[in-house]
Amino acid sequence: MSRTADRPAQQEALSRTVWDVLAKQGLERLTVRAVAAAAGCTTGLVMHRFPNRQALLRHARELLHETSRRRVEALEASAASPREALRAVLRQGLAIDEETINGSVVWIGFLAAAFADDELIEIHRRNNRMWRERLVRLVGAAAPEWAERVPTVALALSAMVEGAAAFAAADPTSYPAMVQMEMLDAALHAYGLGPQG
């Protein structure tokens, strides 16, 4: 990566590299040196943007949140009904293709690191709150008659999807995409949130 490259392109390339190192090499290998090697630049250039490992982790988590937010907003906007929107948003939380598997690995790596770091755990909690609020809103729109039950169902669906994604990221053979989607549909059906009509 050339020092003369324009700054936005350089930052985008470093962002992709941080993500790739964490997703493909794991939390233990996410270092300034590893990012520099993968990006083909000096450690000094990386440190100008990410002064330490915590900054790398924080950036990877914020990138995951922003990527997911854009994706779910597009899914919601294109859904024909609240139930379709709920299913589409939950489905993207599964680890069913390269992008979502990598996202799950990044999420797991960040969560593991966050337990020992007050700043990182607060980032996790803040982003997780926004995810739960979205699901509560979607479940409420899909089943407005439930009222009191909505938060519990939203949490249960979130736990199922995040658990399936974590298991699939670690053992994709046992949790292939089709199995995860069947699990999601079974959970939605059990809560009376399957397709209508």
BALOBA-1460 file (C-alpha; in Angstrom, 3 decimals):
// residues 197
<rec num="1" residu="m" x="0.000" y="0.000" z="0.000"/>
<rec num="2" residu="s" x="1.635" y="3.222" z="-1.146"/>
<rec num="3" residu="r" x="1.988" y="6.184" z="1.180"/>
<rec num="4" residu="t" x="0.882" y="8.387" z="-1.712"/>
<rec num="5" residu="a" x="-2.486" y="6.677" z="-2.020"/>
<rec num="6" residu="d" x="-5.429" y="8.927" z="-1.283"/>
<rec num="7" residu="r" x="-6.456" y="8.829" z="2.370"/>
<rec num="8" residu="p" x="-10.059" y="7.491" z="2.009"/>
<rec num="9" residu="a" x="-8.923" y="4.622" z="-0.233"/>
<rec num="10" residu="q" x="-6.063" y="3.867" z="2.145"/>
<rec num="11" residu="q" x="-8.388" y="3.803" z="5.162"/>
<rec num="12" residu="e" x="-10.869" y="1.579" z="3.331"/>
<rec num="13" residu="a" x="-8.081" y="-0.857" z="2.378"/>
<rec num="14" residu="l" x="-6.853" y="-0.951" z="5.987"/>
<rec num="15" residu="s" x="-10.416" y="-1.519" z="7.212"/>
<rec num="16" residu="r" x="-10.803" y="-4.489" z="4.874"/>
<rec num="17" residu="t" x="-7.444" y="-5.847" z="6.004"/>
<rec num="18" residu="v" x="-8.287" y="-5.564" z="9.717"/>
<rec num="19" residu="w" x="-11.521" y="-7.447" z="9.031"/>
<rec num="20" residu="d" x="-9.767" y="-10.112" z="6.930"/>
<rec num="21" residu="v" x="-7.020" y="-10.745" z="9.476"/>
<rec num="22" residu="l" x="-9.531" y="-11.124" z="12.314"/>
<rec num="23" residu="a" x="-11.918" y="-13.281" z="10.264"/>
<rec num="24" residu="k" x="-9.301" y="-15.543" z="8.676"/>
<rec num="25" residu="q" x="-6.486" y="-15.652" z="11.216"/>
<rec num="26" residu="g" x="-8.396" y="-15.209" z="14.473"/>
<rec num="27" residu="l" x="-8.245" y="-12.948" z="17.482"/>
<rec num="28" residu="e" x="-4.827" y="-14.122" z="18.679"/>
<rec num="29" residu="r" x="-3.174" y="-13.093" z="15.404"/>
<rec num="30" residu="l" x="-4.813" y="-9.685" z="15.113"/>
<rec num="31" residu="t" x="-1.858" y="-7.360" z="15.618"/>
<rec num="32" residu="v" x="-0.619" y="-4.165" z="14.025"/>
<rec num="33" residu="r" x="2.209" y="-6.194" z="12.479"/>
<rec num="34" residu="a" x="-0.191" y="-8.785" z="10.996"/>
<rec num="35" residu="v" x="-2.390" y="-6.073" z="9.509"/>
<rec num="36" residu="a" x="0.642" y="-4.327" z="8.012"/>
<rec num="37" residu="a" x="1.898" y="-7.586" z="6.494"/>
<rec num="38" residu="a" x="-1.524" y="-8.415" z="5.031"/>
<rec num="39" residu="a" x="-1.945" y="-4.875" z="3.681"/>
<rec num="40" residu="g" x="1.561" y="-4.766" z="2.241"/>
<rec num="41" residu="c" x="2.531" y="-1.619" z="4.125"/>
<rec num="42" residu="t" x="4.635" y="-0.560" z="7.076"/>
<rec num="43" residu="t" x="3.575" y="-0.944" z="10.686"/>
<rec num="44" residu="g" x="4.010" y="2.824" z="10.997"/>
<rec num="45" residu="l" x="1.305" y="3.400" z="8.408"/>
<rec num="46" residu="v" x="-1.072" y="1.060" z="10.221"/>
<rec num="47" residu="m" x="-0.267" y="2.641" z="13.589"/>
<rec num="48" residu="h" x="-1.085" y="6.060" z="12.178"/>
<rec num="49" residu="r" x="-4.679" y="4.807" z="11.804"/>
<rec num="50" residu="f" x="-4.760" y="2.140" z="14.563"/>
<rec num="51" residu="p" x="-2.270" y="2.893" z="17.353"/>
<rec num="52" residu="n" x="-2.807" y="-0.423" z="19.153"/>
<rec num="53" residu="r" x="-4.616" y="-3.751" z="19.145"/>
<rec num="54" residu="q" x="-7.605" y="-2.336" z="20.996"/>
<rec num="55" residu="a" x="-8.091" y="0.196" z="18.201"/>
<rec num="56" residu="l" x="-7.998" y="-2.649" z="15.670"/>
<rec num="57" residu="l" x="-10.650" y="-4.561" z="17.604"/>
<rec num="58" residu="r" x="-12.810" y="-1.504" z="18.128"/>
<rec num="59" residu="h" x="-12.671" y="-0.739" z="14.408"/>
<rec num="60" residu="a" x="-13.525" y="-4.325" z="13.417"/>
<rec num="61" residu="r" x="-16.572" y="-4.295" z="15.711"/>
<rec num="62" residu="e" x="-17.808" y="-0.919" z="14.489"/>
<rec num="63" residu="l" x="-17.312" y="-2.060" z="10.893"/>
<rec num="64" residu="l" x="-19.351" y="-5.194" z="11.632"/>
<rec num="65" residu="h" x="-22.113" y="-3.097" z="13.178"/>
<rec num="66" residu="e" x="-22.200" y="-0.616" z="10.305"/>
<rec num="67" residu="t" x="-22.153" y="-3.334" z="7.624"/>
<rec num="68" residu="s" x="-24.946" y="-5.231" z="9.381"/>
<rec num="69" residu="r" x="-26.988" y="-2.065" z="9.930"/>
<rec num="70" residu="r" x="-26.911" y="-1.145" z="6.241"/>
<rec num="71" residu="r" x="-27.804" y="-4.697" z="5.236"/>
<rec num="72" residu="v" x="-30.768" y="-5.038" z="7.614"/>
<rec num="73" residu="e" x="-32.131" y="-1.613" z="6.712"/>
<rec num="74" residu="a" x="-32.155" y="-2.614" z="3.044"/>
<rec num="75" residu="l" x="-33.804" y="-5.943" z="3.892"/>
<rec num="76" residu="e" x="-36.509" y="-4.221" z="5.940"/>
<rec num="77" residu="a" x="-37.177" y="-1.673" z="3.222"/>
<rec num="78" residu="s" x="-37.637" y="-4.340" z="0.549"/>
<rec num="79" residu="a" x="-39.796" y="-6.734" z="2.607"/>
<rec num="80" residu="a" x="-43.448" y="-7.081" z="1.634"/>
<rec num="81" residu="s" x="-44.700" y="-7.601" z="5.197"/>
<rec num="82" residu="p" x="-43.514" y="-7.291" z="8.830"/>
<rec num="83" residu="r" x="-43.092" y="-11.070" z="9.067"/>
<rec num="84" residu="e" x="-40.988" y="-11.150" z="5.920"/>
<rec num="85" residu="a" x="-38.882" y="-8.308" z="7.301"/>
<rec num="86" residu="l" x="-38.368" y="-10.154" z="10.597"/>
<rec num="87" residu="r" x="-37.324" y="-13.362" z="8.846"/>
<rec num="88" residu="a" x="-34.981" y="-11.550" z="6.443"/>
<rec num="89" residu="v" x="-33.283" y="-9.616" z="9.249"/>
<rec num="90" residu="l" x="-32.856" y="-12.728" z="11.406"/>
<rec num="91" residu="r" x="-31.643" y="-14.755" z="8.414"/>
<rec num="92" residu="q" x="-28.804" y="-12.312" z="7.753"/>
<rec num="93" residu="g" x="-27.649" y="-12.936" z="11.335"/>
<rec num="94" residu="l" x="-26.958" y="-16.588" z="10.528"/>
<rec num="95" residu="a" x="-23.571" y="-17.804" z="9.245"/>
<rec num="96" residu="i" x="-24.746" y="-19.011" z="5.841"/>
<rec num="97" residu="d" x="-22.223" y="-17.638" z="3.334"/>
<rec num="98" residu="e" x="-18.652" y="-16.346" z="3.345"/>
<rec num="99" residu="e" x="-19.633" y="-12.817" z="4.343"/>
<rec num="100" residu="t" x="-21.870" y="-13.846" z="7.246"/>
<rec num="101" residu="i" x="-19.461" y="-16.569" z="8.415"/>
<rec num="102" residu="n" x="-16.658" y="-13.990" z="8.525"/>
<rec num="103" residu="g" x="-18.993" y="-11.607" z="10.348"/>
<rec num="104" residu="s" x="-19.728" y="-14.275" z="12.938"/>
<rec num="105" residu="v" x="-16.021" y="-14.993" z="13.454"/>
<rec num="106" residu="v" x="-15.336" y="-11.266" z="13.905"/>
<rec num="107" residu="w" x="-18.234" y="-10.975" z="16.369"/>
<rec num="108" residu="i" x="-17.014" y="-13.965" z="18.405"/>
<rec num="109" residu="g" x="-13.436" y="-12.652" z="18.430"/>
<rec num="110" residu="f" x="-14.560" y="-9.234" z="19.552"/>
<rec num="111" residu="l" x="-16.796" y="-10.651" z="22.267"/>
<rec num="112" residu="a" x="-13.950" y="-12.799" z="23.619"/>
<rec num="113" residu="a" x="-11.675" y="-9.767" z="23.828"/>
<rec num="114" residu="a" x="-14.407" y="-7.538" z="25.252"/>
<rec num="115" residu="f" x="-14.784" y="-9.466" z="28.505"/>
<rec num="116" residu="a" x="-11.421" y="-8.163" z="29.703"/>
<rec num="117" residu="d" x="-11.839" y="-4.591" z="28.474"/>
<rec num="118" residu="d" x="-14.391" y="-2.071" z="29.771"/>
<rec num="119" residu="e" x="-14.361" y="0.040" z="26.615"/>
<rec num="120" residu="l" x="-14.823" y="-2.924" z="24.275"/>
<rec num="121" residu="i" x="-17.610" y="-4.464" z="26.373"/>
<rec num="122" residu="e" x="-19.452" y="-1.141" z="26.316"/>
<rec num="123" residu="i" x="-19.219" y="-1.081" z="22.499"/>
<rec num="124" residu="h" x="-20.599" y="-4.617" z="22.454"/>
<rec num="125" residu="r" x="-23.449" y="-3.749" z="24.809"/>
<rec num="126" residu="r" x="-24.373" y="-0.602" z="22.888"/>
<rec num="127" residu="n" x="-24.479" y="-2.381" z="19.516"/>
<rec num="128" residu="n" x="-26.277" y="-5.377" z="20.993"/>
<rec num="129" residu="r" x="-28.924" y="-3.063" z="22.491"/>
<rec num="130" residu="m" x="-29.570" y="-1.578" z="19.060"/>
<rec num="131" residu="w" x="-29.926" y="-5.084" z="17.590"/>
<rec num="132" residu="r" x="-32.399" y="-6.094" z="20.330"/>
<rec num="133" residu="e" x="-34.393" y="-2.881" z="19.868"/>
<rec num="134" residu="r" x="-34.652" y="-3.604" z="16.138"/>
<rec num="135" residu="l" x="-35.888" y="-7.134" z="16.805"/>
<rec num="136" residu="v" x="-38.400" y="-5.954" z="19.411"/>
<rec num="137" residu="r" x="-39.765" y="-3.466" z="16.887"/>
<rec num="138" residu="l" x="-39.942" y="-6.111" z="14.138"/>
<rec num="139" residu="v" x="-41.578" y="-8.738" z="16.355"/>
<rec num="140" residu="g" x="-44.048" y="-6.094" z="17.560"/>
<rec num="141" residu="a" x="-44.917" y="-5.201" z="13.963"/>
<rec num="142" residu="a" x="-45.271" y="-8.877" z="13.016"/>
<rec num="143" residu="a" x="-47.500" y="-9.685" z="16.023"/>
<rec num="144" residu="p" x="-48.967" y="-6.413" z="17.361"/>
<rec num="145" residu="e" x="-51.477" y="-8.291" z="19.508"/>
<rec num="146" residu="w" x="-48.735" y="-9.729" z="21.734"/>
<rec num="147" residu="a" x="-47.579" y="-6.553" z="23.502"/>
<rec num="148" residu="e" x="-46.119" y="-7.989" z="26.755"/>
<rec num="149" residu="r" x="-44.659" y="-11.060" z="25.054"/>
<rec num="150" residu="v" x="-42.773" y="-9.176" z="22.323"/>
<rec num="151" residu="p" x="-39.464" y="-8.467" z="24.185"/>
<rec num="152" residu="t" x="-39.115" y="-12.083" z="25.353"/>
<rec num="153" residu="v" x="-39.766" y="-13.517" z="21.891"/>
<rec num="154" residu="a" x="-37.344" y="-11.040" z="20.324"/>
<rec num="155" residu="l" x="-34.627" y="-12.051" z="22.811"/>
<rec num="156" residu="a" x="-35.270" y="-15.756" z="22.247"/>
<rec num="157" residu="l" x="-35.039" y="-15.363" z="18.463"/>
<rec num="158" residu="s" x="-31.862" y="-13.312" z="18.812"/>
<rec num="159" residu="a" x="-30.262" y="-15.945" z="21.049"/>
<rec num="160" residu="m" x="-31.206" y="-18.713" z="18.628"/>
<rec num="161" residu="v" x="-29.758" y="-16.897" z="15.610"/>
<rec num="162" residu="e" x="-26.560" y="-15.776" z="17.352"/>
<rec num="163" residu="g" x="-26.034" y="-19.237" z="18.828"/>
<rec num="164" residu="a" x="-26.560" y="-20.938" z="15.474"/>
<rec num="165" residu="a" x="-24.156" y="-18.501" z="13.799"/>
<rec num="166" residu="a" x="-21.481" y="-19.104" z="16.453"/>
<rec num="167" residu="f" x="-21.791" y="-22.887" z="16.172"/>
<rec num="168" residu="a" x="-21.755" y="-22.693" z="12.372"/>
<rec num="169" residu="a" x="-18.680" y="-20.469" z="12.300"/>
<rec num="170" residu="a" x="-16.806" y="-23.049" z="14.399"/>
<rec num="171" residu="d" x="-18.278" y="-26.177" z="12.761"/>
<rec num="172" residu="p" x="-19.787" y="-25.417" z="9.332"/>
<rec num="173" residu="t" x="-20.116" y="-29.103" z="8.450"/>
<rec num="174" residu="s" x="-22.541" y="-29.742" z="11.319"/>
<rec num="175" residu="y" x="-24.431" y="-26.467" z="10.785"/>
<rec num="176" residu="p" x="-24.681" y="-25.902" z="7.029"/>
<rec num="177" residu="a" x="-26.722" y="-22.990" z="5.692"/>
<rec num="178" residu="m" x="-29.799" y="-25.118" z="4.999"/>
<rec num="179" residu="v" x="-29.868" y="-26.487" z="8.547"/>
<rec num="180" residu="q" x="-29.550" y="-22.993" z="10.030"/>
<rec num="181" residu="m" x="-32.398" y="-21.696" z="7.864"/>
<rec num="182" residu="e" x="-34.558" y="-24.677" z="8.849"/>
<rec num="183" residu="m" x="-33.799" y="-23.892" z="12.505"/>
<rec num="184" residu="l" x="-34.841" y="-20.273" z="11.977"/>
<rec num="185" residu="d" x="-38.074" y="-21.232" z="10.244"/>
<rec num="186" residu="a" x="-38.858" y="-23.778" z="12.974"/>
<rec num="187" residu="a" x="-38.326" y="-21.122" z="15.665"/>
<rec num="188" residu="l" x="-40.502" y="-18.584" z="13.832"/>
<rec num="189" residu="h" x="-43.216" y="-21.206" z="13.357"/>
<rec num="190" residu="a" x="-43.051" y="-22.212" z="17.047"/>
<rec num="191" residu="y" x="-43.670" y="-18.583" z="18.021"/>
<rec num="192" residu="g" x="-46.482" y="-18.215" z="15.524"/>
<rec num="193" residu="l" x="-44.437" y="-15.896" z="13.311"/>
<rec num="194" residu="g" x="-44.265" y="-18.015" z="10.183"/>
<rec num="195" residu="p" x="-45.628" y="-16.826" z="6.850"/>
<rec num="196" residu="q" x="-49.301" y="-15.845" z="6.872"/>
<rec num="197" residu="g" x="-51.940" y="-17.093" z="4.527"/>
